């Protein structure tokens, strides 16, 4: 396995733990990862993906491409975005977004300051 695969595996494990504990996970300034490995590992470690709203920001994928990869690996989430501003808005609607996983590479000025303070 290469570095991006290890990062994907770790991100999937942390995300699965948050999902299974009815929590949210917000992490920014992450290194790049293998998105396919992330999706596959997340699908293996998590039940009820329809309850999950997933944001992967800075990984070079459109929302359509991201959803396609998640579906292909057996993790059909309820909502998906590649826009961190959209993920920040999800927090205001917990009925539609009970479990939010937002992972981002880089720094994202202008996003709700509290978004990455919740773990």
Number of C-alpha atoms within 10 A of each C-alpha: 5 8 12 16 17 15 19 23 21 16 22 23 18 14 25 23 17 19 24 14 10 13 16 21 22 20 16 18 12 15 15 17 20 16 23 16 19 24 25 20 21 27 21 15 15 17 14 13 20 13 19 23 22 25 24 23 23 21 16 12 15 16 17 12 12 22 21 14 19 23 15 13 18 16 23 21 17 16 19 23 20 23 16 22 16 13 27 19 13 18 16 10 9 10 10 14 21 16 25 26 23 25 25 21 16 13 11 15 7 8 15 14 10 9 19 15 10 10 11
